[in-house]
């Protein structure tokens, strides 16, 4: 049975599809960790998503498919805090690790990554993204019930810490003690509900503001990770599209400032120190980890990121503002 037939059977058995309905299921491109489909039915258009056991990357990267359920849990939890800034889940099939959620028309909801690639750098979008992830962290910090619903430390290890920081440590043995200590510290920090993949490719820009998707890495852990992960993407864009470097840096600063304005669960200095250290490690991981940034292909781009990241790991910044300034200085000296 094909994946498409399996999904349609699931939706019929679960009552999501009405008897006699003739749905149209269209596979969407670009999914690395999941099968994603556009489902058109007489009642409307929806998005169907199902986790893959083996991710579509060059390296051998496997992860348990039950992460699909925790993505659903993250979406439902976050929606109580930020409303329609995350999609509504409409149906879940636990047995098949698949679910149905709202579908957003590409004509009215652009992918933030594509906007950035085209030089459309809206600092206000970055500010709203920072506030969005901060609200989720603030609203779940110290919540033991939420923590119990996300026993996903092993999943986060498989999806983030091992393929990013620990894999980069293998490629940079002189930095391995620092990178492994960073991964170990992150693994045991449990403060708030973390999305784990706050990337421009997972953010839609709609008429009412940004919408955050793809929470497969959901984990009750270190909120500094989300800030570092998104900041890493914005800093990497300065290398990919140098003509817009100043705008990307302004966007990174806006995201960080808006996020820090929500911080009410721990001293800012503590979180910023962890986020800055993680950003350095993640920058290196995007060239030496299992998921290298696919757009860093121009001559010298990977070498620049590797050398700049190594400096930031060897001498970590204490704040995100300091890290961003140092990244700007490295760019200017390139």
C-alpha positions as CSV (number, residue, x, y, z in Angstrom):
1,X,0.0,0.0,0.0
2,X,1.4,3.4,-0.9
3,X,1.8,6.1,1.7
4,X,-1.0,8.1,0.0
5,X,-3.4,5.1,0.2
6,X,-2.4,4.5,3.8
7,X,-3.2,8.1,4.7
8,X,-6.6,8.1,3.0
9,X,-7.5,4.8,4.6
10,X,-6.6,6.4,8.0
11,X,-8.7,9.5,7.4
12,X,-11.7,7.4,6.4
13,X,-11.3,5.0,9.3
14,X,-11.0,7.9,11.7
15,X,-14.1,9.7,10.4
16,X,-12.2,12.8,9.0
17,X,-13.3,12.0,5.5
18,X,-17.0,11.8,5.0
19,X,-18.5,8.6,3.4
20,X,-18.4,8.9,-0.4
21,X,-16.0,11.8,-0.4
22,X,-13.5,11.9,-3.3
23,X,-10.5,13.6,-1.9
24,X,-7.4,14.7,-3.8
25,X,-4.1,14.1,-2.0
26,X,-1.0,15.8,-3.5
27,X,2.5,15.3,-2.1
28,X,4.3,18.5,-1.4
29,X,8.1,18.9,-2.0
30,X,10.8,20.0,0.4
31,X,10.1,17.7,3.4
32,X,13.3,16.4,5.0
33,X,11.9,14.7,8.0
34,X,8.3,14.0,7.0
35,X,5.9,13.3,4.2
36,X,3.7,16.4,3.7
37,X,0.6,16.4,1.6
38,X,-2.1,18.9,0.4
39,X,-5.5,17.3,1.0
40,X,-8.5,18.7,-1.0
41,X,-11.9,17.6,0.1
42,X,-15.5,18.9,-0.5
43,X,-15.3,20.5,3.0
44,X,-12.0,22.3,2.4
45,X,-8.2,22.1,1.9
46,X,-5.9,20.7,4.6
47,X,-2.3,19.7,5.3
48,X,-1.5,16.1,6.2
49,X,1.9,15.3,7.7
50,X,3.5,12.0,8.6
51,X,7.0,11.5,10.2
52,X,9.7,9.6,8.4
53,X,11.9,7.0,10.2
54,X,14.9,8.0,8.0
55,X,15.5,11.7,7.2
56,X,16.2,12.8,3.7
57,X,19.8,14.0,4.1
58,X,23.1,12.7,2.8
59,X,24.2,11.3,6.2
60,X,22.5,8.3,7.8
61,X,20.1,10.0,10.1
62,X,17.2,8.1,11.8
63,X,14.7,9.2,14.4
64,X,11.7,7.6,16.1
65,X,8.4,8.3,14.2
66,X,6.5,8.9,17.5
67,X,7.8,12.4,17.3
68,X,4.8,13.2,15.2
69,X,2.6,12.9,18.4
70,X,4.8,15.3,20.3
71,X,4.6,17.8,17.4
72,X,0.8,17.6,17.8
73,X,1.2,18.2,21.5
74,X,3.4,21.2,20.9
75,X,1.0,22.7,18.5
76,X,-2.0,22.3,20.8
77,X,-0.1,23.6,23.8
78,X,1.4,26.6,21.9
79,X,-2.0,27.5,20.5
80,X,-3.4,28.1,24.0
81,X,-0.7,30.7,24.4
82,X,-0.3,32.3,21.0
83,X,-3.5,31.5,19.2
84,X,-3.5,31.4,15.4
85,X,0.3,32.0,15.3
86,X,0.5,28.2,15.1
87,X,-1.8,26.0,13.0
88,X,-4.8,24.2,14.5
89,X,-4.6,20.4,14.6
90,X,-7.8,18.8,13.2
91,X,-7.1,15.1,13.4
92,X,-4.4,12.7,14.6
93,X,-3.8,9.0,13.9
94,X,-1.4,7.9,16.6
95,X,-1.0,4.4,15.0
96,X,0.3,5.8,11.7
97,X,2.2,8.8,13.2
98,X,0.3,11.2,11.0
99,X,-2.0,14.2,11.6
100,X,-4.1,16.8,9.8
101,X,-3.8,20.5,10.3
102,X,-4.8,23.8,8.7
103,X,-3.5,24.5,5.2
104,X,-2.1,27.9,4.3
105,X,-2.5,29.2,0.8
106,X,1.0,29.9,-0.7
107,X,-0.5,32.9,-2.5
108,X,-1.1,34.7,0.8
109,X,1.5,33.0,3.1
110,X,5.1,33.1,1.9
111,X,7.9,31.0,3.4
112,X,10.1,33.3,5.4
113,X,13.3,31.6,4.1
114,X,12.3,32.4,0.5
115,X,11.5,36.0,1.4
116,X,15.0,36.3,3.0
117,X,16.6,34.7,0.0
118,X,15.0,37.2,-2.3
119,X,16.2,40.1,-0.2
120,X,12.9,40.9,1.4
121,X,14.1,41.3,5.0
122,X,11.2,42.5,7.1
123,X,12.7,43.3,10.6
124,X,9.1,43.4,12.0
125,X,8.7,39.8,11.1
126,X,11.8,38.9,13.0
127,X,10.6,40.9,16.0
128,X,7.3,39.0,16.0
129,X,9.0,35.7,15.7
130,X,11.2,36.5,18.8
131,X,8.1,37.5,20.8
132,X,6.2,34.4,19.6
133,X,8.8,31.9,20.8
134,X,9.3,33.9,24.0
135,X,5.6,33.7,24.8
136,X,5.6,30.0,24.5
137,X,8.6,29.7,26.7
138,X,7.2,32.1,29.3
139,X,3.8,30.4,29.3
140,X,5.3,27.0,29.9
141,X,8.3,27.7,32.1
142,X,8.1,25.7,35.4
143,X,4.9,23.9,34.3
144,X,5.3,20.4,35.6
145,X,2.2,19.2,33.7
146,X,3.6,20.3,30.4
147,X,7.0,18.8,31.3
148,X,5.4,15.4,31.9
149,X,3.7,15.5,28.5
150,X,7.0,15.9,26.7
151,X,9.3,13.0,27.8
152,X,11.3,13.6,24.6
153,X,14.9,14.0,25.8
154,X,15.9,11.0,23.7
155,X,14.2,12.4,20.6
156,X,15.9,15.7,21.1
157,X,19.2,13.9,21.4
158,X,18.6,12.1,18.1
159,X,17.3,15.1,16.2
160,X,19.4,17.9,17.5
161,X,22.2,17.3,19.9
162,X,23.8,14.2,18.3
163,X,23.5,15.3,14.6
164,X,24.5,18.9,15.3
165,X,26.8,19.4,18.2
166,X,28.2,15.9,18.8
167,X,28.7,15.3,15.1
168,X,30.5,18.6,14.7
169,X,32.7,17.5,17.7
170,X,33.9,14.5,15.7
171,X,34.9,16.8,12.8
172,X,36.7,19.2,15.1
173,X,38.5,17.1,17.7
174,X,40.3,20.0,19.2
175,X,37.0,21.6,20.1
176,X,35.3,18.3,21.1
177,X,35.5,18.9,24.9
178,X,33.7,22.3,24.5
179,X,31.1,21.0,22.1
180,X,30.4,17.8,24.0
181,X,30.1,19.8,27.3
182,X,27.7,22.2,25.5
183,X,25.6,19.3,24.3
184,X,25.6,17.7,27.8
185,X,24.6,20.9,29.5
186,X,21.8,21.5,27.1
187,X,20.5,17.9,27.5
188,X,20.0,18.3,31.2
189,X,18.5,21.9,31.3
190,X,14.7,21.6,31.6
191,X,13.1,25.0,32.0
192,X,10.3,25.4,29.3
193,X,8.7,23.9,26.2
194,X,11.1,24.2,23.3
195,X,10.2,24.0,19.6
196,X,13.6,22.9,18.5
197,X,13.4,23.9,14.8
198,X,12.7,27.7,14.7
199,X,14.0,28.1,11.2
200,X,12.9,30.5,8.4
201,X,11.9,27.5,6.4
202,X,9.4,26.6,9.1
203,X,7.8,30.1,9.3
204,X,5.1,31.4,7.1
205,X,4.6,35.2,6.6
206,X,0.8,35.8,6.4
207,X,-1.4,38.9,6.5
208,X,-1.8,38.7,10.3
209,X,1.9,37.9,11.0
210,X,4.3,35.0,11.2
211,X,3.0,31.4,11.7
212,X,5.3,28.8,13.2
213,X,5.2,25.2,11.9
214,X,7.1,21.9,12.2
215,X,7.6,21.2,15.9
216,X,8.9,17.7,15.4
217,X,11.8,18.4,17.8
218,X,9.5,19.5,20.7
219,X,11.1,19.0,24.0
220,X,10.8,20.3,27.6
221,X,14.3,21.7,27.9
222,X,16.5,24.7,27.4
223,X,14.6,27.7,25.9
224,X,18.0,29.2,24.9
225,X,18.1,26.6,22.2
226,X,15.2,28.2,20.2
227,X,16.8,31.6,20.4
228,X,20.2,30.3,19.3
229,X,18.8,28.1,16.5
230,X,16.9,31.0,14.8
231,X,19.7,33.4,15.4
232,X,22.1,31.0,13.7
233,X,19.9,30.9,10.6
234,X,19.8,34.7,10.4
235,X,23.6,35.0,10.8
236,X,24.2,32.4,8.1
237,X,22.0,34.4,5.7
238,X,24.6,37.2,5.9
239,X,27.1,34.8,4.2
240,X,24.6,33.5,1.7
241,X,23.3,36.9,0.6
242,X,26.0,39.4,1.6
243,X,24.3,42.3,-0.2
244,X,21.6,42.2,2.6
245,X,24.0,41.4,5.5
246,X,23.1,44.6,7.4
247,X,19.4,43.8,7.1
248,X,19.9,40.3,8.3
249,X,21.9,41.5,11.3
250,X,19.2,44.0,12.1
251,X,16.6,41.2,11.9
252,X,18.7,39.0,14.3
253,X,18.9,41.9,16.8
254,X,15.2,42.6,16.6
255,X,14.4,38.9,17.2
256,X,16.7,38.7,20.1
257,X,15.5,42.0,21.7
258,X,11.8,40.9,21.4
259,X,12.6,37.5,22.8
260,X,14.5,38.9,25.8
261,X,11.6,41.3,26.5
262,X,9.5,38.2,27.3
263,X,12.0,36.6,29.6
264,X,10.5,36.3,33.1
265,X,11.6,32.8,34.2
266,X,15.3,33.3,34.9
267,X,18.0,36.0,34.9
268,X,18.6,37.2,31.4
269,X,22.4,36.9,31.8
270,X,22.1,33.2,32.4
271,X,20.0,32.5,29.4
272,X,22.0,34.8,27.1
273,X,25.3,33.1,28.0
274,X,23.8,29.7,27.1
275,X,22.2,31.0,23.9
276,X,25.4,32.7,22.8
277,X,27.5,29.5,23.4
278,X,24.9,27.4,21.6
279,X,24.9,29.8,18.6
280,X,28.6,29.3,18.2
281,X,28.2,25.6,18.3
282,X,25.3,25.5,15.9
283,X,27.1,27.7,13.4
284,X,29.8,25.2,13.3
285,X,27.3,22.4,13.0
286,X,25.8,23.9,9.9
287,X,29.0,23.1,8.1
288,X,30.3,20.1,10.0
289,X,27.2,18.5,11.3
290,X,24.8,16.0,9.7
291,X,22.6,18.7,8.3
292,X,24.9,21.3,6.6
293,X,23.2,24.4,5.3
294,X,22.5,23.5,1.7
295,X,22.9,27.1,0.5
296,X,26.5,27.6,1.6
297,X,28.0,26.5,-1.7
298,X,30.0,29.6,-2.9
299,X,33.8,29.4,-2.8
300,X,35.0,30.2,0.7
301,X,31.5,30.3,2.4
302,X,31.9,27.1,4.4
303,X,35.4,27.9,5.3
304,X,34.4,31.4,6.6
305,X,31.6,30.0,8.7
306,X,33.8,27.2,10.1
307,X,36.6,29.6,11.0
308,X,34.2,32.3,12.5
309,X,32.3,29.7,14.5
310,X,35.5,28.2,15.8
311,X,36.5,31.6,17.2
312,X,33.1,32.0,18.8
313,X,33.4,28.6,20.4
314,X,36.9,29.2,21.6
315,X,36.0,32.6,23.1
316,X,32.2,32.6,23.7
317,X,30.3,35.8,23.8
318,X,28.4,36.6,27.0
319,X,25.3,38.2,25.3
320,X,23.5,37.8,22.0
321,X,24.2,41.4,21.2
322,X,27.9,40.9,21.7
323,X,27.8,37.8,19.5
324,X,26.0,39.6,16.7
325,X,28.6,42.5,16.9
326,X,31.4,40.0,16.7
327,X,29.8,38.3,13.7
328,X,29.5,41.6,11.9
329,X,33.2,42.4,12.6
330,X,34.2,39.0,11.2
331,X,32.1,39.6,8.1
332,X,33.7,43.0,7.6
333,X,37.2,41.6,8.0
334,X,36.5,38.8,5.4
